[in-house]
Amino acid sequence: MEKIAVIDLGSNSARLVLANILPNGHFVIFDELKETVRLGQDMERDGFLKPSRVAQAVKTLKMFRKMCDAQNVDKVYAIATNAVRRAKNQKSFLEEINAVCGFKFRVLTEEEEAMHIYHGVINSLEVPKAVIVDISGSSTQLIHYNRRNVLNRENLPFGTITLSDLFNDPNTAPEEQARLIENYVYDQFSQITWLKELDPDVQFVGVGGSFRNLAKICRRIKRYPLNMIHNYNVSADDFNSVYDMVKVLDADKRTKIRGLSVQRADIFSSALACIKGFIDYTGFNNLIISGAGIREGIMFNHAVPTTIEKPISDVMGHSIYTQMYYYDVNIPHAEHVCNLSIQLYKQLRVLHKLPRQYVKVLRVAALLHDAGMRINYYDHNRHSFYFIVNSNLYGISHRDLILAAFVAQGHRGDEFNMAEWNKYKDILREEDLVAVLKLSVILRIAESFDRSMSGSVKTLTCDVLGDSVIMKTEVDGDCSLEIRDALSAGAEFARAYKKNLEIL
């Protein structure tokens, strides 16, 4: 199995991400390390990377070298962004880290940086139209796309560190400093012509450490039950609540905020003020957090080279298959169960009357219903629940992910766990409970129809006659085991659909 490393040397931090490259264009991150180096600090005075910052970067990169060697990494992608791009002593800095650490860094152009960020987002989120905002230590990237095409981009010469340095005045209260930053960035955004002409259905996607910390704080405040940042939504009201709390605090008091990285406490208010200026100018009322950005973009381009030109068409499906390959799920069985589940869903539509959105839920549950076997065969349906809830799947909302976990858990007919359901009640809807019970029965019957894992039951048709549903199977060979197993779900079918189950 090939191993790659991505080193991202930014203005604020240096990050190392290690990934296994799987067959068929998939990757799984297995380790990462982040160190705050503040490479862009104090650069505004003369444009030079300062010796103390260079020393910290070299120390960090030596550590990264040690980790790469210990893991027998096959290929390293080492990239540097805005601070190094602008540095007058760029050449000597790169020569030093190459000589000392053995890393040959590539300094990305503004366009290359934007495209890597875009590739990370577009291959991990199903958001048709958006403006991506990535706030680094010394720059702010804006990338506007529509239907998988980049329409506009802008690289603004300010970030969390530069804004903090520019408006750092010990005689000015923290709240006033934040207000000054808001006004400054608002004026900068107002000079970008295309920002004034956005379609009303364009969404706002945030990338980078400041946005991830914002999501962590919001999740803690709301006691959000799902441990997942990617595709987490922050409303304008929730953002304003956090911003109002943070902007009045000095840096020392910010370190006590739960969910906020201590290393980011001194620049976090500047980041939120920048976001506030953007929201005020554009009028966005919701922010989608992307856990994938520049580093994931590089990994996608390595594992799936076609993504350099064309994004993944089925983001969720690609992510599901990544999990199935990595955890050695029986893919032919999972695909057949999924196919039979979708057939049953369509055949029983007159009874379940569920909207089309639940097809996605059923697909995830069907393909990953046996994933829990990687933990233990016994009670594997319950292990599958845990597996799906913690899978961090791309291309699916948090609500649909939780629903898929409950459907997968129900495929063995266990008694429904209402206490577990109530943990997620703030994410789920009232009608979801009935939907899960109906979908669980569908999945249970579909799995029964491939009980021998031989694919013997090919197609299904359902006729609703009076108090009964008659399922007719088209089979190849003896399917007595499959039919007998499917009939054992008769009681649950009757409870969910108010009909008796007959199978021919």
VEXPA-918512 format. One record per residue (C-alpha): residue number from 1; residue in three letters; x, y, z. Coordinates in nm, 2 decimals. Layout:
   nr  rest    east   north      up
  NUM   ALA       X       Y       Z
...
This chain:
   nr  rest    east   north      up
    1   MET    0.00    0.00    0.00
    2   GLU    0.14    0.34   -0.10
    3   LYS    0.19    0.60    0.16
    4   ILE    0.21    0.97    0.09
    5   ALA    0.27    1.28    0.30
    6   VAL    0.14    1.63    0.25
    7   ILE    0.33    1.91    0.42
    8   ASP    0.15    2.25    0.42
    9   LEU    0.37    2.53    0.54
   10   GLY    0.14    2.83    0.59
   11   SER    0.17    3.17    0.74
   12   ASN    0.04    3.06    1.08
   13   SER    0.10    2.68    1.11
   14   ALA    0.28    2.39    0.95
   15   ARG    0.08    2.07    0.90
   16   LEU    0.18    1.72    0.82
   17   VAL   -0.09    1.48    0.70
   18   LEU   -0.01    1.11    0.62
   19   ALA   -0.24    0.90    0.41
   20   ASN   -0.27    0.55    0.28
   21   ILE   -0.34    0.53   -0.10
   22   LEU   -0.59    0.25   -0.17
   23   PRO   -0.66    0.08   -0.50
   24   ASN   -0.91    0.23   -0.74
   25   GLY   -0.86    0.59   -0.65
   26   HIS   -0.92    0.61   -0.27
   27   PHE   -0.72    0.74    0.02
   28   VAL   -0.74    0.73    0.40
   29   ILE   -0.56    0.97    0.64
   30   PHE   -0.40    0.77    0.92
   31   ASP   -0.20    1.04    1.10
   32   GLU   -0.14    1.42    1.12
   33   LEU    0.06    1.67    1.31
   34   LYS    0.02    2.05    1.34
   35   GLU    0.27    2.30    1.48
   36   THR    0.22    2.67    1.52
   37   VAL    0.52    2.84    1.35
   38   ARG    0.39    3.19    1.28
   39   LEU    0.61    3.22    0.97
   40   GLY    0.42    3.53    0.85
   41   GLN    0.46    3.72    1.18
   42   ASP    0.62    4.07    1.15
   43   MET    0.67    4.03    0.78
   44   GLU    0.48    4.35    0.70
   45   ARG    0.77    4.57    0.81
   46   ASP    1.03    4.47    0.56
   47   GLY    0.91    4.15    0.38
   48   PHE    1.16    3.91    0.53
   49   LEU    1.09    3.59    0.72
   50   LYS    1.23    3.65    1.07
   51   PRO    1.52    3.43    1.20
   52   SER    1.32    3.31    1.50
   53   ARG    1.03    3.21    1.28
   54   VAL    1.26    3.04    1.04
   55   ALA    1.43    2.85    1.33
   56   GLN    1.08    2.73    1.45
   57   ALA    0.99    2.62    1.10
   58   VAL    1.31    2.42    1.06
   59   LYS    1.26    2.26    1.40
   60   THR    0.91    2.16    1.31
   61   LEU    1.01    2.02    0.97
   62   LYS    1.29    1.81    1.13
   63   MET    1.01    1.65    1.33
   64   PHE    0.80    1.60    1.02
   65   ARG    1.10    1.43    0.85
   66   LYS    1.14    1.19    1.14
   67   MET    0.77    1.09    1.12
   68   CYS    0.79    1.04    0.74
   69   ASP    1.09    0.82    0.77
   70   ALA    0.94    0.62    1.06
   71   GLN    0.62    0.56    0.84
   72   ASN    0.82    0.47    0.53
   73   VAL    0.64    0.73    0.33
   74   ASP    0.68    0.68   -0.05
   75   LYS    0.61    1.03   -0.17
   76   VAL    0.60    1.38    0.00
   77   TYR    0.41    1.67   -0.13
   78   ALA    0.57    1.98    0.04
   79   ILE    0.40    2.31   -0.04
   80   ALA    0.44    2.66    0.09
   81   THR    0.18    2.93    0.05
   82   ASN    0.15    3.31    0.10
   83   ALA    0.42    3.39    0.36
   84   VAL    0.69    3.21    0.17
   85   ARG    0.55    3.33   -0.16
   86   ARG    0.60    3.70   -0.05
   87   ALA    0.92    3.66    0.14
   88   LYS    1.23    3.84    0.00
   89   ASN    1.45    3.57    0.16
   90   GLN    1.24    3.29    0.00
   91   LYS    1.54    3.13   -0.18
   92   SER    1.77    3.11    0.12
   93   PHE    1.49    2.98    0.34
   94   LEU    1.40    2.70    0.09
   95   GLU    1.76    2.60    0.05
   96   GLU    1.81    2.58    0.42
   97   ILE    1.51    2.35    0.48
   98   ASN    1.60    2.14    0.19
   99   ALA    1.96    2.10    0.32
  100   VAL    1.86    2.04    0.68
  101   CYS    1.53    1.85    0.64
  102   GLY    1.55    1.70    0.30
  103   PHE    1.22    1.85    0.18
  104   LYS    1.20    2.02   -0.15
  105   PHE    0.92    2.27   -0.12
  106   ARG    0.71    2.39   -0.40
  107   VAL    0.59    2.75   -0.35
  108   LEU    0.23    2.76   -0.49
  109   THR    0.11    3.05   -0.70
  110   GLU   -0.21    3.21   -0.59
  111   GLU   -0.40    3.03   -0.86
  112   GLU   -0.25    2.69   -0.77
  113   GLU   -0.33    2.74   -0.40
  114   ALA   -0.69    2.84   -0.49
  115   MET   -0.74    2.53   -0.71
  116   HIS   -0.61    2.29   -0.45
  117   ILE   -0.85    2.44   -0.19
  118   TYR   -1.13    2.41   -0.45
  119   HIS   -1.05    2.05   -0.52
  120   GLY   -1.06    1.97   -0.15
  121   VAL   -1.40    2.12   -0.12
  122   ILE   -1.57    2.02   -0.44
  123   ASN   -1.47    1.65   -0.40
  124   SER   -1.60    1.63   -0.04
  125   LEU   -1.91    1.85   -0.03
  126   GLU   -2.23    1.83   -0.23
  127   VAL   -2.28    2.21   -0.26
  128   PRO   -2.37    2.31   -0.62
  129   LYS   -2.29    2.68   -0.59
  130   ALA   -2.07    2.85   -0.33
  131   VAL   -1.81    3.10   -0.24
  132   ILE   -1.53    2.93   -0.06
  133   VAL   -1.34    3.15    0.20
  134   ASP   -1.01    3.03    0.33
  135   ILE   -0.85    3.27    0.59
  136   SER   -0.48    3.19    0.65
  137   GLY   -0.23    3.38    0.86
  138   SER   -0.15    3.64    0.59
  139   SER   -0.41    3.61    0.32
  140   THR   -0.77    3.55    0.25
  141   GLN   -0.87    3.34   -0.05
  142   LEU   -1.22    3.37   -0.21
  143   ILE   -1.32    3.11   -0.47
  144   HIS   -1.66    3.13   -0.64
  145   TYR   -1.78    2.83   -0.83
  146   ASN   -2.10    2.71   -0.99
  147   ARG   -2.18    2.36   -1.10
  148   ARG   -1.82    2.24   -1.06
  149   ASN   -1.67    2.53   -1.25
  150   VAL   -1.46    2.80   -1.09
  151   LEU   -1.60    3.14   -1.20
  152   ASN   -1.41    3.39   -0.99
  153   ARG   -1.13    3.39   -0.74
  154   GLU   -0.95    3.66   -0.53
  155   ASN   -0.65    3.65   -0.30
  156   LEU   -0.66    3.94   -0.05
  157   PRO   -0.34    4.04    0.12
  158   PHE   -0.46    4.01    0.48
  159   GLY   -0.52    3.72    0.72
  160   THR   -0.55    3.65    1.09
  161   ILE   -0.18    3.74    1.17
  162   THR   -0.16    4.05    0.95
  163   LEU   -0.49    4.18    1.08
  164   SER   -0.39    4.12    1.44
  165   ASP   -0.06    4.30    1.38
  166   LEU   -0.21    4.59    1.19
  167   PHE   -0.48    4.67    1.45
  168   ASN   -0.28    4.57    1.76
  169   ASP   -0.29    4.87    1.99
  170   PRO   -0.26    4.82    2.37
  171   ASN   -0.45    5.14    2.42
  172   THR   -0.76    5.02    2.22
  173   ALA   -1.02    4.79    2.38
  174   PRO   -1.05    4.44    2.21
  175   GLU   -1.40    4.52    2.10
  176   GLU   -1.29    4.84    1.93
  177   GLN   -1.01    4.66    1.75
  178   ALA   -1.26    4.40    1.62
  179   ARG   -1.48    4.68    1.49
  180   LEU   -1.19    4.84    1.31
  181   ILE   -1.10    4.51    1.15
  182   GLU   -1.47    4.46    1.04
  183   ASN   -1.48    4.80    0.88
  184   TYR   -1.14    4.74    0.71
  185   VAL   -1.23    4.40    0.55
  186   TYR   -1.58    4.52    0.46
  187   ASP   -1.42    4.79    0.25
  188   GLN   -1.18    4.54    0.09
  189   PHE   -1.47    4.31    0.00
  190   SER   -1.67    4.59   -0.14
  191   GLN   -1.40    4.64   -0.41
  192   ILE   -1.46    4.29   -0.55
  193   THR   -1.71    4.34   -0.83
  194   TRP   -1.83    3.98   -0.86
  195   LEU   -1.92    3.96   -0.49
  196   LYS   -2.20    4.21   -0.56
  197   GLU   -2.35    3.99   -0.83
  198   LEU   -2.39    3.65   -0.66
  199   ASP   -2.70    3.44   -0.73
  200   PRO   -2.94    3.42   -0.43
  201   ASP   -2.89    3.04   -0.39
  202   VAL   -2.50    3.06   -0.37
  203   GLN   -2.38    2.93   -0.04
  204   PHE   -2.08    3.02    0.19
  205   VAL   -1.82    2.75    0.26
  206   GLY   -1.55    2.82    0.52
  207   VAL   -1.21    2.64    0.51
  208   GLY   -0.92    2.65    0.75
  209   GLY   -0.83    2.64    1.12
  210   SER   -1.04    2.95    1.22
  211   PHE   -1.35    2.80    1.07
  212   ARG   -1.29    2.46    1.23
  213   ASN   -1.24    2.63    1.57
  214   LEU   -1.56    2.83    1.52
  215   ALA   -1.75    2.50    1.46
  216   LYS   -1.60    2.34    1.77
  217   ILE   -1.71    2.62    1.99
  218   CYS   -2.06    2.62    1.83
  219   ARG   -2.09    2.25    1.88
  220   ARG   -1.99    2.27    2.25
  221   ILE   -2.24    2.56    2.31
  222   LYS   -2.52    2.36    2.15
  223   ARG   -2.41    2.03    2.30
  224   TYR   -2.41    1.89    1.95
  225   PRO   -2.42    1.51    1.97
  226   LEU   -2.23    1.43    1.65
  227   ASN   -1.85    1.44    1.66
  228   MET   -1.81    1.58    1.31
  229   ILE   -1.70    1.92    1.18
  230   HIS   -1.71    1.86    0.80
  231   ASN   -2.04    1.98    0.66
  232   TYR   -2.14    2.14    0.99
  233   ASN   -2.37    2.44    0.95
  234   VAL   -2.33    2.76    1.15
  235   SER   -2.62    3.00    1.13
  236   ALA   -2.56    3.38    1.12
  237   ASP   -2.73    3.40    1.47
  238   ASP   -2.50    3.13    1.61
  239   PHE   -2.19    3.30    1.45
  240   ASN   -2.29    3.64    1.60
  241   SER   -2.34    3.48    1.95
  242   VAL   -1.98    3.34    1.94
  243   TYR   -1.84    3.66    1.79
  244   ASP   -2.01    3.88    2.06
  245   MET   -1.86    3.66    2.33
  246   VAL   -1.51    3.65    2.18
  247   LYS   -1.46    4.01    2.06
  248   VAL   -1.48    4.17    2.41
  249   LEU   -1.21    3.94    2.56
  250   ASP   -0.84    3.99    2.56
  251   ALA   -0.61    3.72    2.44
  252   ASP   -0.55    3.57    2.78
  253   LYS   -0.92    3.52    2.85
  254   ARG   -0.98    3.37    2.51
  255   THR   -0.75    3.08    2.60
  256   LYS   -1.02    2.97    2.84
  257   ILE   -1.29    2.93    2.57
  258   ARG   -1.37    2.56    2.53
  259   GLY   -1.32    2.44    2.18
  260   LEU   -1.06    2.71    2.09
  261   SER   -0.70    2.61    2.02
  262   VAL   -0.47    2.78    2.27
  263   GLN   -0.23    2.86    1.98
  264   ARG   -0.51    3.04    1.79
  265   ALA   -0.65    3.24    2.09
  266   ASP   -0.45    3.56    2.01
  267   ILE   -0.56    3.58    1.64
  268   PHE   -0.91    3.43    1.67
  269   SER   -1.09    3.76    1.72
  270   SER   -0.93    3.89    1.40
  271   ALA   -1.05    3.58    1.21
  272   LEU   -1.41    3.63    1.34
  273   ALA   -1.40    4.00    1.26
  274   CYS   -1.30    3.91    0.91
  275   ILE   -1.58    3.66    0.88
  276   LYS   -1.82    3.92    1.02
  277   GLY   -1.72    4.17    0.76
  278   PHE   -1.77    3.92    0.48
  279   ILE   -2.12    3.82    0.62
  280   ASP   -2.23    4.18    0.66
  281   TYR   -2.12    4.26    0.31
  282   THR   -2.26    3.95    0.13
  283   GLY   -2.57    3.89    0.35
  284   PHE   -2.51    3.52    0.39
  285   ASN   -2.72    3.38    0.67
  286   ASN   -2.55    3.04    0.69
  287   LEU   -2.20    2.91    0.69
  288   ILE   -2.10    2.55    0.59
  289   ILE   -1.77    2.43    0.75
  290   SER   -1.55    2.22    0.52
  291   GLY   -1.30    1.99    0.70
  292   ALA   -1.13    1.94    0.37
  293   GLY   -0.92    2.20    0.20
  294   ILE   -0.58    2.24    0.04
  295   ARG   -0.42    1.92    0.18
  296   GLU   -0.72    1.70    0.09
  297   GLY   -0.72    1.86   -0.26
  298   ILE   -0.36    1.74   -0.31
  299   MET   -0.45    1.40   -0.19
  300   PHE   -0.76    1.38   -0.42
  301   ASN   -0.54    1.48   -0.71
  302   HIS   -0.28    1.21   -0.63
  303   ALA   -0.53    0.93   -0.56
  304   VAL   -0.77    1.02   -0.84
  305   PRO   -0.56    1.21   -1.11
  306   THR   -0.87    1.28   -1.31
  307   THR   -0.99    1.53   -1.04
  308   ILE   -0.73    1.77   -1.16
  309   GLU   -0.96    1.83   -1.46
  310   LYS   -1.29    1.70   -1.35
  311   PRO   -1.43    1.66   -0.99
  312   ILE   -1.57    1.33   -0.86
  313   SER   -1.93    1.30   -0.99
  314   ASP   -2.06    1.10   -0.69
  315   VAL   -1.90    1.24   -0.38
  316   MET   -2.09    1.03   -0.13
  317   GLY   -2.05    0.71   -0.33
  318   HIS   -1.67    0.76   -0.36
  319   SER   -1.65    0.82    0.01
  320   ILE   -1.85    0.51    0.09
  321   TYR   -1.63    0.29   -0.13
  322   THR   -1.33    0.44    0.04
  323   GLN   -1.46    0.30    0.37
  324   MET   -1.56   -0.03    0.21
  325   TYR   -1.21   -0.09    0.06
  326   TYR   -1.03    0.02    0.37
  327   TYR   -1.23   -0.20    0.61
  328   ASP   -1.25   -0.50    0.37
  329   VAL   -1.63   -0.50    0.34
  330   ASN   -1.78   -0.77    0.12
  331   ILE   -1.85   -0.53   -0.17
  332   PRO   -2.04   -0.76   -0.41
  333   HIS   -2.28   -0.86   -0.12
  334   ALA   -2.32   -0.49   -0.02
  335   GLU   -2.39   -0.38   -0.37
  336   HIS   -2.64   -0.66   -0.42
  337   VAL   -2.82   -0.58   -0.10
  338   CYS   -2.82   -0.21   -0.20
  339   ASN   -2.97   -0.29   -0.54
  340   LEU   -3.24   -0.51   -0.38
  341   SER   -3.31   -0.24   -0.12
  342   ILE   -3.37    0.02   -0.39
  343   GLN   -3.59   -0.21   -0.58
  344   LEU   -3.80   -0.27   -0.26
  345   TYR   -3.81    0.10   -0.19
  346   LYS   -3.96    0.17   -0.54
  347   GLN   -4.20   -0.12   -0.53
  348   LEU   -4.33   -0.02   -0.19
  349   ARG   -4.36    0.35   -0.25
  350   VAL   -4.74    0.34   -0.26
  351   LEU   -4.72    0.21    0.11
  352   HIS   -4.43    0.40    0.26
  353   LYS   -4.49    0.73    0.08
  354   LEU   -4.15    0.86    0.18
  355   PRO   -3.99    1.15   -0.02
  356   ARG   -3.70    1.08   -0.25
  357   GLN   -3.44    1.22   -0.01
  358   TYR   -3.46    0.89    0.19
  359   VAL   -3.31    0.70   -0.10
  360   LYS   -2.97    0.85   -0.01
  361   VAL   -3.02    0.73    0.35
  362   LEU   -3.11    0.38    0.24
  363   ARG   -2.81    0.36    0.00
  364   VAL   -2.56    0.45    0.28
  365   ALA   -2.72    0.20    0.52
  366   ALA   -2.73   -0.08    0.26
  367   LEU   -2.37   -0.04    0.15
  368   LEU   -2.23   -0.02    0.50
  369   HIS   -2.48   -0.24    0.69
  370   ASP   -2.21   -0.51    0.75
  371   ALA   -1.92   -0.26    0.82
  372   GLY   -1.95   -0.34    1.20
  373   MET   -1.82   -0.69    1.13
  374   ARG   -1.47   -0.53    1.13
  375   ILE   -1.53   -0.50    1.50
  376   ASN   -1.72   -0.82    1.57
  377   TYR   -1.97   -1.04    1.39
  378   TYR   -2.19   -1.07    1.70
  379   ASP   -2.41   -0.76    1.73
  380   HIS   -2.24   -0.63    1.41
  381   ASN   -2.55   -0.43    1.33
  382   ARG   -2.49   -0.22    1.64
  383   HIS   -2.13   -0.19    1.56
  384   SER   -2.23   -0.07    1.21
  385   PHE   -2.43    0.21    1.38
  386   TYR   -2.12    0.33    1.56
  387   PHE   -1.91    0.29    1.24
  388   ILE   -2.14    0.50    1.02
  389   VAL   -2.20    0.77    1.28
  390   ASN   -1.82    0.81    1.31
  391   SER   -1.73    0.76    0.95
  392   ASN   -1.70    1.13    0.85
  393   LEU   -1.85    1.04    0.51
  394   TYR   -1.83    1.31    0.25
  395   GLY   -2.13    1.43    0.04
  396   ILE   -2.40    1.37    0.30
  397   SER   -2.57    1.59    0.56
  398   HIS   -2.53    1.51    0.93
  399   ARG   -2.90    1.43    0.96
  400   ASP   -2.89    1.18    0.68
  401   LEU   -2.57    1.02    0.82
  402   ILE   -2.74    0.96    1.15
  403   LEU   -3.05    0.82    0.99
  404   ALA   -2.84    0.58    0.78
  405   ALA   -2.68    0.46    1.10
  406   PHE   -3.01    0.39    1.26
  407   VAL   -3.14    0.21    0.95
  408   ALA   -2.82   -0.01    0.94
  409   GLN   -2.86   -0.09    1.31
  410   GLY   -3.22   -0.20    1.25
  411   HIS   -3.14   -0.45    0.97
  412   ARG   -3.12   -0.74    1.22
  413   GLY   -3.46   -0.67    1.37
  414   ASP   -3.34   -0.57    1.71
  415   GLU   -3.57   -0.37    1.94
  416   PHE   -3.54    0.00    1.85
  417   ASN   -3.33    0.20    2.10
  418   MET   -3.54    0.51    2.18
  419   ALA   -3.28    0.64    2.43
  420   GLU   -3.01    0.64    2.16
  421   TRP   -3.26    0.82    1.92
  422   ASN   -3.32    1.09    2.17
  423   LYS   -2.95    1.18    2.18
  424   TYR   -2.99    1.31    1.83
  425   LYS   -3.34    1.46    1.85
  426   ASP   -3.21    1.82    1.79
  427   ILE   -3.07    1.71    1.45
  428   LEU   -3.35    1.48    1.35
  429   ARG   -3.72    1.55    1.25
  430   GLU   -4.04    1.41    1.39
  431   GLU   -4.12    1.22    1.06
  432   ASP   -3.77    1.06    1.06
  433   LEU   -3.86    0.80    1.32
  434   VAL   -4.13    0.64    1.10
  435   ALA   -3.90    0.66    0.80
  436   VAL   -3.62    0.47    0.98
  437   LEU   -3.86    0.19    1.09
  438   LYS   -3.98    0.15    0.73
  439   LEU   -3.64    0.16    0.58
  440   SER   -3.49   -0.08    0.84
  441   VAL   -3.75   -0.34    0.74
  442   ILE   -3.66   -0.29    0.37
  443   LEU   -3.30   -0.34    0.44
  444   ARG   -3.36   -0.64    0.66
  445   ILE   -3.56   -0.81    0.38
  446   ALA   -3.31   -0.71    0.11
  447   GLU   -3.02   -0.86    0.31
  448   SER   -3.22   -1.18    0.37
  449   PHE   -3.27   -1.21    0.00
  450   ASP   -2.88   -1.24   -0.03
  451   ARG   -2.84   -1.45    0.29
  452   SER   -2.61   -1.70    0.11
  453   MET   -2.42   -1.41   -0.05
  454   SER   -2.46   -1.58   -0.39
  455   GLY   -2.67   -1.32   -0.56
  456   SER   -2.94   -1.58   -0.63
  457   VAL   -3.24   -1.34   -0.60
  458   LYS   -3.21   -1.12   -0.90
  459   THR   -3.52   -0.89   -0.91
  460   LEU   -3.83   -0.83   -0.70
  461   THR   -4.19   -0.72   -0.78
  462   CYS   -4.45   -0.64   -0.51
  463   ASP   -4.82   -0.65   -0.54
  464   VAL   -5.05   -0.50   -0.27
  465   LEU   -5.36   -0.71   -0.25
  466   GLY   -5.60   -0.63    0.04
  467   ASP   -5.42   -0.69    0.37
  468   SER   -5.11   -0.84    0.21
  469   VAL   -4.80   -0.76    0.02
  470   ILE   -4.70   -1.04   -0.22
  471   MET   -4.33   -1.03   -0.31
  472   LYS   -4.24   -1.22   -0.63
  473   THR   -3.88   -1.31   -0.68
  474   GLU   -3.69   -1.38   -0.99
  475   VAL   -3.42   -1.63   -0.88
  476   ASP   -3.13   -1.83   -1.01
  477   GLY   -3.11   -2.16   -0.84
  478   ASP   -3.25   -2.27   -0.50
  479   CYS   -3.34   -1.97   -0.28
  480   SER   -3.53   -2.15    0.00
  481   LEU   -3.28   -2.01    0.26
  482   GLU   -3.33   -1.66    0.13
  483   ILE   -3.71   -1.67    0.13
  484   ARG   -3.73   -1.84    0.47
  485   ASP   -3.50   -1.57    0.62
  486   ALA   -3.70   -1.29    0.46
  487   LEU   -4.03   -1.42    0.59
  488   SER   -3.88   -1.40    0.94
  489   ALA   -3.92   -1.03    0.91
  490   GLY   -4.30   -1.06    0.87
  491   ALA   -4.38   -0.92    1.22
  492   GLU   -4.17   -0.61    1.17
  493   PHE   -4.31   -0.56    0.82
  494   ALA   -4.66   -0.58    0.96
  495   ARG   -4.58   -0.32    1.22
  496   ALA   -4.42   -0.08    0.97
  497   TYR   -4.65   -0.12    0.68
  498   LYS   -4.98   -0.25    0.83
  499   LYS   -4.98   -0.54    0.58
  500   ASN   -4.90   -0.91    0.59
  501   LEU   -4.59   -1.03    0.41
  502   GLU   -4.60   -1.31    0.15
  503   ILE   -4.31   -1.42   -0.07
  504   LEU   -4.33   -1.63   -0.38
